[in-house]
Amino acid sequence: MHDVLTAPYRRNALLVRGRIALISSVAFLPLWNVAAAADENAQTKKPAQATSRKGSALSAKAAHAPAAPKVHASEASRVENVVVTSERKADSPQNIGTSISVVSAKMLENRNINNVFDLQYATPSLQIQPSYGSGQFTYTIRGVGFSNYSSNNSPTVGIYIDEVANPVPFGINGMMFDMQRVEVLRGPQGTLYGRNTTGGAINYITNKPTDKLAGGVSAQYGRFDSAKIGGYISGPINDKLKFRLSGETQQGGAWQYNPEAQAHLGNVNRGAARLLVDYTPSESWKVEWNLHGSRDRSDGTGVYAWEPITSLSSTNPMPASTSRYNTRWGTSEQFAKETGLTPDQKPYSHIDTGGSSLRVEKHLRDFTITNLASYDYMQRDEYDNFDDSSLSLADVKFNTRANVVADELRFSSNTSGRLHWIGGIYYGHQWLNDRYQSGFEALYNTDGDVRYSQTVNTISGFGQVTYDLTPKLQLVGGIRVEHEKRTLDNAYAHYLVGGVVTNPQNAVAQQSQSYTLPSAKFSIQYHPFSHDMTYFTFSKGVKSGGFTVYNSSDVTQMTNPFKPEQLYSFEVGNKLILPRYNLRVNADFFYYDYFDRQVQSIAYSPTTGSAIGLFVNAPRSHMFGGEYEVEWSPIPGLHVAQSGAYVEGAYDKFSAVTSSKQVNGVWVGVTQDVSGRGIEVPHFTANGSVDYTWRVGKYDLVSGVDYSLRTTSTALNSANTIPGYTLWGGYISFAPHKGHWKIEGIGRNITDKHYDVTRGYFVGGDNIAVAGRPATWEVRVRADF
């Protein structure tokens, strides 16, 4: 916490530091180019020859094709080479002027990444938190995130599965299986994607149907009786039609314990399947159909009280939890009756999803037409205890249904000249119906019942152009104009005493918000030498506004919309590969100007003085920092990977409610100027791994270790501050050189570090946290044919 009088000086210091960091990085980046030049001169005595991104020598006629060839296995055979589609075309991430991380299938397997939550331990600047332990996650990239446990608002980070966007947060935290890779893009997105975001985008790319018949199965067992079984079968039906069917089930794994009920919590019970069908009637036509679904009947995640609970009495508080792995639950007879539960019901998170997409592509002489149509359905039935108590202090029940229909039509060039372009239109329709019930009977002798429905209609036009000024210099420009209308219907927030509504008038028939805003991108990409690119990128992103829809004694306050947020990003970076040394080094520096940042503040009940969450807009803030990624194979068999990020930010202009007081018997909020205070984000995060492959006759023995570190995330309210931690993991596998089977062992948090993944409070006096998992191990056997 900072004194208000010193806030302007701190604000100015942070602004100066951020801008100096961005400017000084421009002078720093040429050092990479010196190294690249030295390596290039050492590798060849022949005159330099212009090359294309495909690595082939260019004729005079094609002298203006882009430089920076894609790395071939012969050039950097021990540094993993990947191809991404983040720019709506296949290319090396080394040729893309934006900060992007790729989590390969190998890394997903070695680190046993089963869901989106585990992604944060494999890539820099990404944090993922369960909102109060609920089944809905908060995604944050470079400190840009939106913490919300209700279902109606869009995230700051766009989530895409095979190019299909899903703007409903709880519908995107299912299982990750049969994945080819995951691409994490940092910074505003929109000129190439279906929806606008300010934080970034996460693209899930699934494995595609194969030309030859193939299949596989894997089985895994681990600590706490956790189990996972998955498999796939793929191949051609005829010369024009091929398919891939995959699925997975996860079971067990209860790692929390209720000492009062003497029961375990945390068992997983979920399954999912996906069918992909590719149809190629001719060389110019391609049709891809995706049918997918999942069913989840898992336990919820319990919270623990890390301080004595003073909600009922400050002089005789309830004790804090004796262990962060212990949790308590229970509710009142009345709330159980209102929700159809039993008073001793375990927390649970039941989320079902299903949907289909159809991608049709037509190649013409000069351009390609692509249409991507999709439909997704999601349902959330969830019960949580946000109080670590068998009393009804803060018990919640979610019942949500949502569907999303979208269509994207785009045109892209496929010629080899200087000019490359892509453009299109996007339409999305989202419908959501939500009921959110709260049990406060032990605290206020009251329960809450919030209901509403929401429709969102989005239409946008977007385009991006790349022009090759010279073989080494490209300019990229893009723009997007988006119109969105978000309408809330039949919203009410009722309080019940003994099952009887006490404020039936607390309702709003309809509330809406709309906007039409542009986003943009401009980038300069320079390739001074082979395998090296320096870039500067300016981009502007927009995130939709929305509605708070939490419990409130004043429904007009609850449904008062908060505005869209807008972010201006300035980024410089360098991407370098030294094939001679089997070394890849990428680094970037960024500075954000942030307008109308969406922040969860608080309002106070005028009668009880209880704090209620309320989203507001912080008029002005900024962030700055940088990331690095290093991959190195100094000797055959040894592979070293390291990545990290430093992020800092502060509010430049923001007055927030920080406390309450009574005025004439009515509780009112006290507003304070918090300009200059830091934004909640771990300032430094780092991830790394080292693995070595031992040749044992006809077999490979691979062993490795990895770690993930994050510093303390300091919040405006100390109850939300998350202490930093470091996690260590290990991996070992044994398989034939070219065999079709593998035996693997994985350890997570092998030092048994005690840590929390989120902290906060749902009601005053009850500070809760969600503990991270203790040490776990898994043994996996897989076979392919």
Secondary structure as UniProt FT lines:
FT   HELIX           4..6
FT   HELIX           7..28
FT   HELIX           30..43
FT   TURN            53..54
FT   HELIX           60..62
FT   TURN            63..64
FT   TURN            73..75
FT   TURN            77..78
FT   TURN            86..87
FT   HELIX           93..95
FT   STRAND          100..104
FT   HELIX           105..110
FT   TURN            111..112
FT   HELIX           116..121
FT   TURN            124..125
FT   STRAND          126..130
FT   HELIX           131..133
FT   STRAND          137..141
FT   TURN            142..143
FT   STRAND          144..145
FT   STRAND          157..161
FT   TURN            162..163
FT   STRAND          164..165
FT   HELIX           169..172
FT   STRAND          179..186
FT   STRAND          200..206
FT   STRAND          214..222
FT   HELIX           223..225
FT   STRAND          226..236
FT   STRAND          241..252
FT   STRAND          256..258
FT   TURN            259..262
FT   STRAND          263..265
FT   STRAND          268..282
FT   TURN            283..284
FT   STRAND          285..296
FT   STRAND          298..299
FT   STRAND          304..305
FT   TURN            324..325
FT   HELIX           333..339
FT   TURN            343..344
FT   STRAND          348..363
FT   STRAND          367..385
FT   STRAND          395..413
FT   STRAND          419..440
FT   HELIX           441..444
FT   STRAND          446..470
FT   TURN            471..472
FT   STRAND          473..497
FT   TURN            498..499
FT   STRAND          500..501
FT   TURN            504..505
FT   STRAND          507..526
FT   TURN            530..531
FT   STRAND          532..543
FT   HELIX           555..558
FT   STRAND          565..578
FT   HELIX           579..581
FT   STRAND          583..604
FT   TURN            606..608
FT   STRAND          611..632
FT   TURN            636..637
FT   STRAND          638..653
FT   STRAND          655..663
FT   TURN            664..665
FT   STRAND          666..673
FT   TURN            675..676
FT   STRAND          684..696
FT   TURN            697..698
FT   STRAND          699..710
FT   HELIX           718..720
FT   STRAND          725..736
FT   TURN            737..738
FT   STRAND          741..748
FT   TURN            750..751
FT   STRAND          756..761
FT   TURN            764..765
FT   STRAND          767..771
FT   STRAND          776..784
//
